[in-house]
Amino acid sequence: MFDVTIYTDVRPDEALDGVGGFNFAAASDGVTAADRSFVAERMLHVVSSGWHVDHEELAHPSSCIYRTSAGKYFLSRGKSTGKTITRPRPGNQLTETILTSERNDFLPYRPAQLFAASRWSVDKVSTNVLDSWPTPLEIDPAYEPDALKEQLIDNSLLGPDFLPTFLTMIEQATSSPAKKLIIVHTSLETVMQYIALGSLFIDANRALDLSFHAFSNQPLSTVADIVGASPDFGATPSVHTGGAAFNVVDLISGETTSVEVTQSAAQQAKWFLDGDPLDALAAIDVARRWESVLGADAATHAAGIVSFGGAIGSSGARDRSAALRAVAGLSSSEMSDDLAMYADELLGVIVSGPPADEADVRLTANAIVQAHRADLDDVATGILLPTLEALAASPGLVPAWASAVDAWPAGWPPVQWDSDESRAHGQATQVAVARQARAEDLPAVLIAAHKFNLLAGADITPCLDTLADFWCRHPEHAQRRSELPYQSELGTRITSRLVSALGREEDWAIDALTAGAWDSLGASSPSQLGGWINAVSVGRIPLNHRAGEIAAQGARLPIESWHLALDGADIPADVEVVAEWVAAHPRVPADLSAWIVKGLNSSRERVADGLSAGWLINRMLADRALPEDRGLRTIFDDTVAIRQIYRHADESTAREGNPAMHDFADRVGPYVAFLIPEVGNLMVSAQDQRAVIRLERAVGHWAETCIDYALERIATDQGDAKAVMWALSLYESGTDRQHAAGRDYLVALGDSRDGRHRLESARRVLDPSWLPILDALLDDAKKGRLGRNLVRGGKRLFSKER
């Protein structure tokens, strides 16, 4: 229902509010004060100043104005009526305005077509209260679409080439930013017919927002999307002067502003010219409605598909691309109802051919996900099935598919299929695609298949093997593993492969483990990988605290993980750490055995190193270590045999004949650094001089060092007096090397303050017979004390001295 107002010059008794002058003479009941205010400000016919000077007053061009305000729609028609009534002077006018807040009141027409509504009177009435206009309104048939086509296109001197240009200008007038359209003619009816024609090519909702004003005596300054200009008011804008501000259609000269015709305008003009106008306008209305989400060209192409089965002259590939864009765009907007309405037509084009290239694959993937998001799974699966078939036939497109589906968000519900049969077909095709996919594409392919609800019950064992191999070496791609339903199978496969690779000390596996890439797998209980991850953690503990943690973890740390748990450890510096490892893992793998042997061999030069290495050997033997390397087994076997011989030799040190000591000398040479205490003990205490000399030759330069160590042990265990007595005995009656070693030990004591204190304590309990020998030795040694201390300090830094 339209409300109506009439505005003109009235006497007080004619005015609605009793105020004479230009005022409302009549209005229907629904007109509000705000409505009257807007009409008075924006909708009135305006008489051009000075018109009466050179023209007949009633010959002034009439007007038609359409605007919107505050949710209401206003359409007015006005005319000049000569002189005013209250104070006669030129410039009187009468404006009749209709208004509504209901958009449907305009249907089935556009506002410009209602210029030709039969209810207009544009004249004074004898009452202040007007009847509202019931809808729908009847209009002059000349403003119906087929009549407009016949009058303005078919029989126009402008010809059919004019329509695409005109429609492009209409598009520009309704775009943002808008470009005003000015239509020049002397007939308001003609201008309104062109405005009506142009508005038919805009979707119904947008047409209600299209403002127009015809005629305006100031066309350039008038605020409206379309303005009618008459040469009766003077010079009109030229088709060559608009620039970016306005376009001009001069219906008198037949000229128009030059514009680049858009694809959408050209296509829509072709529909209108070549077919039934109503069918064409229905398709155009769809196109304009979709334009906001698809863009003008894509919307027109898609509208052609759903209206005519495709765009005239287009290829199947272009139609398919347009249909996919339509599915994606309509699904992701508030137009999913339109998609549901036209789904069959769009799917018919989409399934007519496979994806042509990578860009087409990406379009397809996006259309599927958007349809699913809009809860249109029948559309999503309708696109998916032929797509999977195409991918199975063209594996080269699978990488593009994987890239596209990999961007889909996690956590969305699985696709619902309309039948078990179609799902079974999709599942079989999906498996074929997955088995042909490259390893790097397989994660995305399978995750997408899970979202498509195509994995349950499918035999993809080879795919899981390939995927496990790929994720093992590329754990950075395994972050979305939780999106697949095969957690147990994949976890077992990945763990098995990782443990095998770690056992082979493959760098890629070790790097991934130490980077924490697989901590989540190790957290599952039970897990073979957990021990390896613990080994990494142990290997990060400072070495001076690591032995205790190894002992606490024990056999839970895999034997093969020794290189991780012992990371940074060295022999002889960290023998306690190594000993605890071997105690927890008595079976010593060949690689660990070889590493230990290398460390032992590097410990043969310095006394402290040799003692540490000897301690480690003893500890490993005590813990019943079982080396798999022949080198370490040989060291163990030889050490056990030599120690057995030593025990017999030690039992016979007081005898002049000590056969075991001779055997000991024959065997000990390669192991002297590890047996310093044993060698030193025999060289100090044995009475068999021949055996001593033989042992001296066997141990070479280590002889003096071993004797010095033995004397220090005696001092520690039995007291300084005992050690001094043994040193004096060697000095007085031993071999040359014993003599030298005894002298060096005593002189070294005398050269230091602490040593002199120890000598003084020893003197008090020594047999008096030894004192003259000791005093003479120390007196003689005083002369070179400074030099010896300097030399001794250097030896401690750079030689075998302790």
C-alpha positions in Angstrom: 0.0 0.0 0.0 1.4 3.4 -1.1 0.6 6.5 0.9 0.1 9.7 -1.1 0.7 13.5 -0.6 0.0 16.5 -2.7 2.0 19.7 -2.2 1.3 23.0 -3.9 0.5 26.7 -3.1 -2.7 26.6 -0.9 -4.9 28.9 1.0 -5.1 28.4 4.8 -8.4 26.6 4.5 -6.9 24.2 1.9 -3.8 23.4 3.8 -3.6 20.3 6.0 -2.2 22.3 8.9 -4.1 25.5 8.2 -1.1 27.5 7.0 -1.3 29.2 3.7 1.4 29.2 1.0 3.4 26.3 -0.3 2.3 23.5 1.9 0.6 20.1 1.8 -2.9 20.2 0.4 -3.7 16.6 1.0 -2.2 13.3 2.4 -3.3 9.8 3.1 -3.6 8.7 6.7 -0.2 6.8 6.8 1.9 9.9 6.1 3.9 11.1 9.1 5.4 14.4 9.9 8.9 13.0 9.1 7.5 11.9 5.7 6.2 15.4 5.0 9.5 16.9 6.0 11.4 14.7 3.6 9.0 15.3 0.7 9.2 19.1 1.2 13.0 19.0 1.3 13.9 16.5 -1.4 11.0 15.4 -3.6 9.4 18.6 -4.9 9.1 19.8 -8.5 11.3 22.9 -8.9 10.3 25.7 -11.3 13.4 27.1 -13.0 13.9 30.7 -12.0 13.3 33.1 -14.9 11.4 30.5 -16.9 8.3 32.7 -17.2 10.4 35.5 -18.9 11.0 33.7 -22.1 8.5 30.8 -21.9 4.9 29.9 -21.4 4.7 29.0 -17.7 2.7 25.8 -18.3 5.3 24.7 -20.9 7.9 24.1 -18.1 9.2 20.5 -18.2 7.6 18.2 -15.7 9.6 16.1 -13.3 9.9 12.7 -11.7 12.0 12.0 -8.6 12.8 8.9 -6.7 14.7 8.7 -3.4 14.9 6.6 -0.2 15.1 7.8 3.3 15.0 6.1 6.7 13.7 2.8 5.4 11.1 4.4 3.2 10.8 4.8 -0.6 9.5 8.0 -2.2 8.5 8.6 -5.8 7.1 11.9 -7.0 5.8 13.5 -10.1 5.5 17.2 -10.4 4.5 20.0 -12.9 4.4 23.8 -13.1 0.9 25.3 -12.6 1.5 28.9 -13.5 1.0 31.7 -10.9 0.6 31.1 -7.2 -2.8 31.5 -5.5 -2.1 33.2 -2.2 0.1 36.0 -3.6 -0.1 35.8 -7.4 3.4 35.5 -8.9 5.1 33.1 -11.3 6.5 29.8 -10.0 3.6 27.7 -8.7 4.0 24.0 -8.9 2.2 20.8 -7.8 4.0 17.7 -6.6 2.2 14.3 -6.0 4.3 11.9 -4.0 3.7 8.2 -3.2 5.7 6.5 -0.5 6.0 3.1 1.3 8.1 1.2 3.7 7.3 -2.1 2.0 9.7 -3.1 -0.8 7.2 -5.6 -2.1 4.7 -2.8 -2.9 6.8 -2.1 -6.1 6.5 -5.6 -7.4 6.4 -6.7 -10.1 7.9 -3.4 -11.3 10.9 -1.2 -10.7 10.3 2.3 -9.3 10.9 4.0 -12.7 8.1 1.9 -14.3 5.7 3.3 -11.7 6.1 6.7 -13.4 3.5 5.2 -15.7 1.1 4.0 -13.0 -2.5 4.7 -13.8 -3.3 6.2 -10.4 -1.3 9.4 -10.9 -3.4 12.6 -11.2 -0.8 15.3 -10.5 -3.6 17.7 -9.8 -5.4 19.4 -6.9 -8.2 17.5 -5.1 -11.1 18.7 -3.2 -10.3 16.9 0.0 -7.4 16.9 2.5 -7.5 13.2 3.0 -6.3 11.0 0.2 -6.9 7.3 -0.3 -3.8 5.1 -0.2 -3.0 3.2 -3.4 -3.5 -0.5 -3.1 -0.8 -2.7 -4.7 0.2 -4.0 -7.1 -0.2 -0.9 -9.3 -1.2 -1.0 -12.9 1.1 0.8 -15.4 1.0 1.9 -19.0 1.8 -1.1 -21.2 4.4 1.0 -22.9 6.6 0.6 -19.8 6.4 -3.2 -19.8 9.7 -5.0 -20.7 8.7 -6.2 -24.2 7.3 -2.7 -25.1 10.4 -1.0 -23.9 12.6 -3.3 -25.9 10.5 -2.7 -29.0 10.4 1.1 -28.6 13.9 1.8 -27.3 15.9 -0.9 -28.9 14.3 -2.6 -31.9 12.9 0.6 -33.4 15.5 3.0 -32.1 17.8 5.0 -34.3 20.5 4.2 -31.7 20.5 0.5 -32.8 21.3 -2.7 -30.9 24.9 -1.7 -30.3 23.7 1.0 -27.9 22.3 -1.4 -25.3 25.7 -2.9 -24.1 27.0 0.6 -23.7 23.9 1.8 -21.9 24.1 -1.3 -19.5 27.7 -0.6 -18.8 26.8 2.9 -17.7 24.0 1.5 -15.5 26.6 -0.8 -13.9 28.8 2.2 -13.3 25.9 4.2 -11.8 25.2 1.4 -9.3 28.8 0.5 -8.4 30.9 1.9 -5.6 32.1 4.6 -6.2 29.2 5.4 -8.4 29.5 7.3 -11.7 26.4 9.4 -12.4 24.4 8.8 -15.6 22.9 11.8 -17.3 20.2 11.2 -20.0 19.5 14.1 -22.3 16.1 14.5 -24.1 13.2 16.9 -24.3 10.5 14.4 -23.4 10.2 13.3 -19.7 8.3 10.2 -20.9 11.2 9.1 -23.1 13.8 9.7 -20.4 11.7 7.7 -17.9 11.4 4.9 -20.4 15.2 4.7 -20.6 15.5 4.8 -16.8 12.9 2.1 -16.5 14.7 0.0 -19.1 18.1 0.4 -17.3 16.6 -0.5 -13.9 15.3 -3.8 -15.4 18.9 -4.9 -15.6 19.5 -4.3 -11.9 18.4 -6.9 -9.4 15.1 -5.9 -7.7 16.6 -5.0 -4.3 19.3 -2.8 -5.8 16.8 -1.1 -8.1 15.0 0.1 -5.0 18.1 1.9 -4.0 18.7 3.5 -7.4 17.9 7.2 -7.1 16.9 9.3 -10.1 15.8 12.9 -10.9 14.3 13.9 -14.2 14.2 16.6 -15.3 16.7 18.7 -13.2 17.6 22.2 -14.2 21.0 21.6 -12.5 22.0 18.1 -13.7 25.6 18.3 -12.6 24.9 19.3 -9.0 21.8 17.2 -8.5 22.5 14.3 -6.1 21.1 11.2 -7.8 22.4 8.1 -9.6 20.6 8.9 -12.8 19.6 12.5 -13.9 17.4 13.6 -16.7 18.5 16.8 -18.5 16.5 18.9 -20.9 17.9 21.4 -23.4 14.9 23.5 -22.5 16.8 24.6 -19.4 19.8 25.6 -21.5 23.0 23.8 -22.5 23.2 20.2 -21.4 26.4 18.3 -20.4 28.4 17.1 -23.3 29.2 13.4 -23.9 32.9 14.4 -24.0 33.1 16.2 -20.6 32.2 13.7 -17.9 35.5 12.2 -17.1 35.3 10.1 -14.0 32.3 12.0 -12.6 29.5 11.2 -15.0 28.5 9.5 -18.3 26.1 11.1 -20.8 23.5 9.5 -23.1 22.3 12.2 -25.5 19.1 10.8 -27.0 18.8 13.9 -29.2 22.1 13.7 -30.9 22.4 9.9 -30.6 25.8 10.2 -29.0 27.1 8.7 -25.7 30.2 8.9 -23.6 32.8 6.4 -24.7 33.0 3.5 -22.2 34.6 0.1 -22.3 31.8 -2.4 -22.4 31.9 -5.0 -19.7 31.6 -8.7 -20.3 28.5 -8.8 -18.1 26.8 -5.9 -19.9 27.6 -7.4 -23.3 26.3 -10.8 -22.3 23.1 -9.5 -20.7 22.4 -7.3 -23.7 22.8 -10.3 -26.0 20.3 -12.3 -23.9 17.8 -9.4 -24.0 18.3 -8.8 -27.8 18.3 -12.4 -28.9 15.7 -14.1 -26.7 12.5 -13.5 -24.9 12.8 -10.3 -22.8 11.2 -11.8 -19.7 13.4 -14.8 -19.8 16.4 -12.6 -20.3 15.4 -10.3 -17.4 14.9 -13.3 -15.1 18.4 -14.4 -15.8 19.7 -10.9 -15.4 18.0 -10.5 -12.1 19.8 -13.7 -10.9 23.1 -12.3 -12.2 22.7 -9.0 -10.5 21.6 -10.7 -7.3 24.8 -12.8 -7.3 27.0 -9.9 -8.4 27.8 -8.8 -4.8 29.5 -12.2 -4.0 30.7 -13.3 -7.5 31.5 -10.1 -9.3 29.6 -8.9 -12.4 31.2 -11.1 -15.0 31.3 -14.3 -13.0 27.7 -13.8 -11.8 26.5 -13.2 -15.4 28.2 -16.3 -16.6 26.8 -18.4 -13.8 23.3 -17.0 -14.3 23.5 -17.9 -17.9 24.3 -21.5 -16.9 21.3 -21.8 -14.6 19.0 -20.0 -16.9 20.0 -21.1 -20.4 22.2 -24.1 -19.8 25.4 -22.2 -20.4 26.8 -18.9 -21.8 26.3 -18.6 -25.5 29.6 -19.2 -27.2 31.5 -20.2 -24.1 33.6 -23.4 -23.8 32.7 -26.2 -21.4 35.8 -25.4 -19.4 34.7 -21.8 -18.9 31.2 -22.9 -17.9 32.7 -25.4 -15.4 34.9 -22.8 -13.9 32.0 -20.3 -13.6 29.8 -23.0 -12.0 32.5 -23.8 -9.5 32.9 -20.2 -8.6 29.2 -19.9 -8.2 29.0 -22.9 -5.8 31.8 -21.5 -3.7 30.6 -17.9 -3.6 26.9 -18.7 -3.0 27.8 -21.2 -0.3 30.0 -18.8 1.6 27.4 -16.0 1.6 23.9 -15.6 2.6 22.7 -16.9 -0.7 23.0 -20.7 0.0 19.2 -20.9 -0.6 19.9 -19.8 -4.2 22.5 -22.5 -4.5 20.1 -25.1 -3.3 17.6 -23.9 -5.9 20.0 -24.0 -8.8 22.2 -26.9 -7.6 21.1 -29.3 -10.4 21.9 -26.9 -13.1 25.4 -26.0 -11.7 26.3 -29.6 -11.0 25.2 -30.6 -14.5 27.9 -28.3 -15.9 30.5 -29.2 -13.2 30.3 -33.0 -13.8 30.4 -32.5 -17.6 34.2 -32.6 -17.6 37.2 -33.2 -15.4 39.3 -30.5 -13.8 41.4 -29.1 -16.6 44.5 -27.9 -14.7 45.8 -27.1 -11.3 43.8 -23.9 -11.0 40.7 -25.8 -11.8 41.5 -28.3 -9.1 41.9 -25.6 -6.6 38.5 -24.1 -7.7 37.0 -27.5 -7.3 38.4 -28.1 -3.8 37.1 -24.7 -2.7 33.7 -25.3 -4.0 33.5 -28.6 -2.2 34.5 -27.2 1.2 32.2 -24.1 0.9 29.3 -26.3 0.0 30.0 -28.5 3.0 30.3 -25.5 5.3 26.9 -24.4 4.1 25.4 -27.8 5.0 24.9 -28.6 1.3 26.6 -32.0 1.3 24.5 -33.2 -1.7 26.3 -30.5 -3.7 29.7 -31.2 -2.1 29.5 -34.9 -2.8 28.1 -34.2 -6.3 31.3 -32.3 -7.1 33.6 -34.7 -5.2 32.8 -37.9 -6.9 33.7 -36.9 -10.5 36.7 -35.0 -9.1 38.1 -38.1 -7.4 37.6 -40.1 -10.7 39.5 -37.4 -12.6 42.3 -37.4 -10.0 42.6 -41.2 -10.2 42.8 -40.9 -14.0 45.3 -38.0 -13.8 47.7 -38.5 -10.9 49.6 -35.4 -12.0 46.8 -33.3 -10.6 47.0 -34.9 -7.1 49.7 -32.5 -5.8 47.4 -29.5 -6.6 44.5 -31.3 -4.9 46.7 -32.1 -1.8 47.8 -28.4 -1.6 44.2 -27.2 -1.8 42.6 -29.6 0.7 45.6 -29.2 3.1 44.4 -25.6 3.8 41.0 -26.8 5.0 40.4 -26.1 8.7 40.5 -28.9 11.2 37.6 -30.0 13.3 34.8 -29.8 10.8 32.1 -32.6 10.8 32.5 -35.3 8.2 30.6 -35.1 4.9 27.2 -36.9 4.9 26.4 -39.1 1.8 22.9 -39.5 0.5 23.4 -43.2 -0.2 25.7 -46.1 0.7 26.2 -46.8 -3.0 27.6 -43.4 -3.8 29.8 -43.5 -0.7 31.1 -46.9 -1.6 32.0 -45.6 -5.1 33.6 -42.6 -3.6 35.6 -44.8 -1.2 36.9 -47.0 -4.0 37.9 -44.0 -6.1 39.5 -42.3 -3.1 41.7 -45.4 -2.3 42.9 -45.3 -6.0 43.8 -41.7 -5.6 45.6 -42.3 -2.3 47.7 -45.2 -3.7 48.9 -43.0 -6.6 49.7 -40.0 -4.4 53.3 -39.0 -3.7 54.4 -39.5 -0.2 54.5 -35.7 0.5 51.0 -35.3 -0.8 49.5 -38.4 1.0 48.9 -36.7 4.4 46.7 -34.1 3.0 45.0 -36.6 0.7 44.1 -38.9 3.5 43.1 -36.2 6.0 40.7 -34.8 3.3 39.4 -38.4 2.7 38.7 -38.7 6.4 36.7 -35.4 6.3 34.9 -36.8 3.3 33.9 -39.8 5.4 35.6 -42.1 2.9 38.2 -43.9 5.0 36.2 -46.1 7.4 36.5 -49.7 6.1 38.9 -48.8 3.3 42.0 -50.9 2.7 44.8 -48.4 2.7 47.5 -50.4 4.4 50.1 -49.6 1.6 49.2 -45.9 2.1 49.8 -46.1 5.9 53.2 -47.7 5.3 54.1 -44.9 2.8 52.7 -42.3 5.2 54.7 -43.7 8.2 57.9 -43.7 6.1 57.3 -40.1 5.1 56.4 -38.8 8.5 59.4 -40.5 10.1 61.7 -38.5 8.0 59.5 -35.3 7.9 58.0 -35.1 11.4 57.2 -31.4 10.8 54.4 -32.6 8.5 53.0 -35.0 11.1 51.4 -32.3 13.2 48.0 -33.1 11.8 48.3 -36.8 12.5 45.5 -36.6 15.0 43.1 -35.8 12.2 43.3 -39.4 10.9 41.5 -42.3 12.5 44.6 -44.6 12.3 46.4 -43.5 15.5 47.3 -46.9 16.7 48.4 -48.2 13.3 50.4 -45.2 12.4 51.9 -44.9 15.9 53.1 -48.6 15.7 54.5 -48.1 12.2 56.3 -44.9 13.0 57.7 -46.2 16.3 59.0 -49.4 14.6 60.7 -47.4 11.9 62.1 -44.9 14.2 63.5 -47.5 16.6 65.1 -49.4 13.8 66.6 -46.2 12.4 67.8 -45.1 15.8 69.4 -48.5 16.3 71.3 -48.0 13.1 72.3 -44.5 14.3 70.8 -42.8 11.3 71.2 -39.1 11.6 67.7 -38.1 10.5 66.1 -40.2 13.2 68.5 -39.0 15.9 68.0 -35.3 14.8 64.2 -35.7 15.0 64.3 -37.4 18.4 66.7 -34.9 20.0 64.6 -32.1 18.6 61.6 -33.5 20.5 59.6 -34.2 17.3 58.3 -37.5 18.5 57.8 -36.9 22.2 54.1 -37.4 21.8 54.7 -41.0 20.6 57.0 -41.7 23.5 54.3 -40.5 25.9 52.0 -43.3 25.0 52.3 -46.3 27.2 53.8 -48.7 26.6 56.1 -47.4 23.8 59.4 -48.7 22.4 60.2 -45.1 21.7 59.9 -44.0 25.3 63.2 -45.4 26.3 64.9 -43.6 23.4 63.3 -40.3 24.4 64.5 -40.9 28.0 68.0 -41.6 26.6 67.9 -38.2 25.0 66.9 -36.6 28.3 69.7 -38.5 30.1 72.2 -37.3 27.6 71.3 -33.7 28.4 72.1 -34.1 32.1 75.5 -32.7 33.2 78.1 -35.5 33.1 79.0 -35.1 36.8 75.3 -36.0 37.6 74.6 -38.4 34.9 75.8 -41.7 36.3 73.1 -41.7 39.0 70.3 -41.1 36.5 71.6 -43.9 34.3 71.6 -46.2 37.3 68.1 -45.1 38.1 66.8 -45.7 34.6 68.7 -48.9 34.2 67.5 -51.3 31.5 64.6 -49.1 30.6 67.1 -47.3 28.4 67.5 -49.3 25.2 71.0 -50.9 24.7 71.3 -49.3 21.3 70.6 -45.8 22.7 74.0 -45.7 24.5 75.3 -43.0 22.1 72.4 -40.7 23.2 72.7 -41.4 26.9 76.5 -41.1 26.8 76.4 -38.0 24.6 79.5 -35.9 25.4 81.0 -38.6 27.6 84.6 -39.6 27.2 87.1 -42.2 28.5 88.9 -41.8 30.8 87.2 -38.6 32.0 83.8 -40.1 32.5 84.4 -43.7 33.4 81.8 -43.7 36.2 79.1 -42.8 33.7 80.3 -45.5 31.3 80.5 -48.0 34.2 76.9 -47.4 35.2 75.7 -47.9 31.7 77.5 -51.2 31.4 76.3 -52.3 34.8 72.7 -51.7 33.6 73.4 -53.2 30.1 75.9 -56.1 30.5 75.6 -56.9 26.9 78.0 -54.4 25.3 77.2 -54.0 21.5 80.1 -54.0 19.1 79.9 -50.3 18.4 79.9 -49.4 22.1 82.7 -52.0 22.7 84.8 -50.4 20.0 84.2 -46.9 21.4 85.3 -48.2 24.9 88.4 -49.7 23.4 89.2 -46.5 21.7 88.9 -44.7 25.0 91.0 -47.2 26.8 93.7 -46.9 24.2 93.8 -43.2 24.6 94.4 -43.6 28.3 97.8 -45.2 28.1 99.8 -42.0 28.3 99.0 -40.4 31.6 99.0 -42.0 35.1 95.6 -40.6 36.1 94.1 -41.7 32.8 95.6 -45.2 33.1 94.3 -45.5 36.6 90.8 -44.5 35.5 90.8 -46.9 32.6 92.0 -49.7 34.9 89.2 -48.9 37.3 86.7 -49.1 34.5 88.0 -52.4 33.3 87.8 -53.8 36.8 84.2 -52.5 37.2 83.1 -53.9 33.9 84.6 -57.3 34.8 82.9 -57.2 38.2 79.5 -56.5 36.5 80.1 -59.4 34.1 80.0 -57.3 31.0 79.7 -59.3 27.7 81.4 -57.3 24.9 80.5 -58.1 21.3 83.6 -56.6 20.0 86.7 -58.8 19.8 89.0 -55.9 20.9 87.3 -55.4 24.2 87.0 -59.2 24.8 90.7 -59.5 24.3 91.4 -56.7 26.9 89.1 -58.4 29.3 90.6 -61.9 28.8 94.2 -60.6 29.1 93.4 -58.5 32.1 91.8 -61.5 33.9 94.8 -63.7 33.0 97.4 -61.1 34.1 95.6 -60.5 37.3 95.5 -64.2 38.1 99.3 -64.3 37.5 99.7 -61.2 39.6 98.0 -62.9 42.5 100.5 -65.7 42.4 103.4 -63.3 42.0 102.2 -61.2 44.9 102.0 -64.2 47.1 105.7 -64.9 46.4 107.3 -61.5 46.7 109.3 -62.5 49.8 111.0 -65.4 47.9 114.2 -65.2 46.0 112.6 -67.2 43.2 109.3 -65.9 41.9 108.3 -67.7 38.6 104.9 -66.0 38.5 106.5 -62.6 38.5 108.5 -63.7 35.4 105.2 -64.7 33.7 103.7 -61.4 34.8 106.6 -59.5 33.2 106.0 -61.4 30.0 102.3 -60.4 29.8 102.0 -57.0 31.4 103.7 -54.8 28.8 100.7 -53.7 26.7 98.6 -53.2 29.9 101.0 -51.5 32.2 99.0 -48.2 32.2 95.9 -50.1 33.5 97.9 -52.1 36.1 100.1 -49.4 37.7 99.3 -50.5 41.3 100.1 -54.1 40.6 103.3 -53.3 38.7 104.4 -50.8 41.4 103.7 -53.2 44.2 105.8 -56.0 42.7 108.7 -53.6 41.9 108.8 -52.3 45.5 108.3 -55.5 47.4 109.6 -58.4 45.3 112.9 -60.0 46.4 113.6 -61.8 43.1 116.0 -59.4 41.5 116.1 -61.2 38.2 112.3 -60.9 38.0 112.5 -57.2 39.0 114.9 -56.5 36.2 112.8 -58.5 33.7 109.7 -56.5 34.8 111.6 -53.2 34.5 112.4 -54.1 30.9 108.8 -55.0 30.2 107.3 -51.8 31.5 110.0 -49.5 30.2 109.7 -45.8 31.3 106.6 -46.7 33.4 108.9 -48.4 36.0 109.7 -45.3 38.1 106.1 -44.0 37.8 104.7 -47.4 39.1 107.2 -47.4 42.0 106.3 -43.8 42.9 102.6 -44.7 42.9 103.3 -47.8 45.0 105.2 -45.8 47.6 102.4 -43.3 47.8 99.9 -46.1 48.3 102.0 -47.5 51.1 102.2 -44.0 52.7 98.4 -43.8 52.5 97.7 -47.3 53.7 100.5 -47.9 56.2 102.0 -44.5 57.0 104.8 -42.3 55.8 107.5 -44.1 57.9 106.7 -47.4 56.0 106.9 -45.7 52.7 110.2 -43.9 53.6 111.7 -47.1 54.8 110.8 -48.9 51.5 112.2 -45.9 49.5 115.4 -46.0 51.4 115.7 -49.8 50.9 115.3 -49.3 47.1 117.7 -46.4 47.1 120.3 -48.4 49.1 120.1 -51.9 47.6 117.7 -51.9 44.6 118.4 -52.0 40.9 119.5 -48.8 39.2 115.9 -47.9 38.4 114.7 -48.8 41.9 117.6 -46.7 43.3 116.6 -43.8 41.1 112.9 -44.2 41.9 113.6 -44.4 45.7 115.9 -41.3 45.6 113.3 -39.3 43.5 110.5 -40.2 45.9 112.5 -39.0 49.0 113.9 -35.9 47.3 110.4 -34.9 46.2 109.3 -35.1 49.8 112.2 -33.0 50.9 111.5 -30.4 48.2 108.1 -29.4 49.5 107.0 -28.0 52.9 104.3 -30.7 53.3 106.8 -33.4 52.3 109.4 -32.2 54.8 106.7 -32.3 57.5 105.9 -35.9 56.5 109.7 -36.8 56.6 110.0 -35.3 60.1 107.1 -37.4 61.3 108.6 -40.5 59.7 112.1 -39.9 61.3 110.6 -40.3 64.7 109.6 -44.0 64.0 112.3 -45.0 61.5 114.9 -47.5 62.5 117.9 -45.3 63.6 120.1 -47.1 61.1 118.3 -45.5 58.2 118.7 -41.9 59.4 122.3 -41.3 58.3 121.4 -42.5 54.8 118.3 -40.3 54.7 120.1 -37.2 56.0 123.0 -37.6 53.6 120.6 -37.9 50.7 118.5 -34.9 51.6 121.6 -32.7 52.3 123.0 -33.5 48.9 119.6 -32.8 47.3 119.2 -29.3 48.8 121.5 -27.8 46.2 119.2 -28.3 43.2 115.8 -28.0 44.9 114.6 -24.9 43.0 115.5 -26.3 39.6 113.9 -29.6 40.4 110.6 -28.0 41.5 110.5 -26.1 38.2 111.1 -29.2 36.2 108.7 -31.2 38.3 106.0 -28.7 37.7 106.5 -28.9 34.0 106.4 -32.7 34.0 103.1 -32.6 35.9 101.7 -30.5 33.1 103.2 -32.2 30.1 104.4 -35.7 31.0 103.5 -38.8 32.7 103.9 -37.5 36.2 100.8 -37.3 38.4 
